Amino acid sequence: MGRTRIDVTIEEGVHVIKFKDKKILDEATIQAIATELYSVVEEDGAKKVVISFKGNECYAPAALGILISMDIRVKAAKGKLRMCELPDNVIQLFGMIKLNELVDCYDTLAEALKDF
């Protein structure tokens, strides 16, 4: 599948996802990202997934719902989702909605990969 909103690489057997957009604000972008994120699990069969937020600046609250849904899909596939390199504003949002209690978050990609 051609992906225009995310980059996916495989490092140490883990699917590493990075967003191409610096800002994820509008509904069309969020839906396109959701489709591409879900395809990593549903089409690629990924069971070990890290989402890196490196280089991203801001997100609409609706984008957080996509991350929760991604976590549910990965767990349904008997896999694990990790997140890393989150900007401070995203860490604060995660804390407010308790997403940091569902998904393990790491300062660096290396730390997230090591956890698998």
Buried (B, 14 or more C-beta within 10 A) or exposed (E): EEBEBBEBEEEEEBBBBBBBBEEBEEEEBBEBBBBBBBBBBEEEEBBBBBBBBEEBEEBBEBBBBBBEEBBEBBBEBEBBBBBBBBBEEBBEBBEEBEBBEBBBBBEEBEBBBEEB
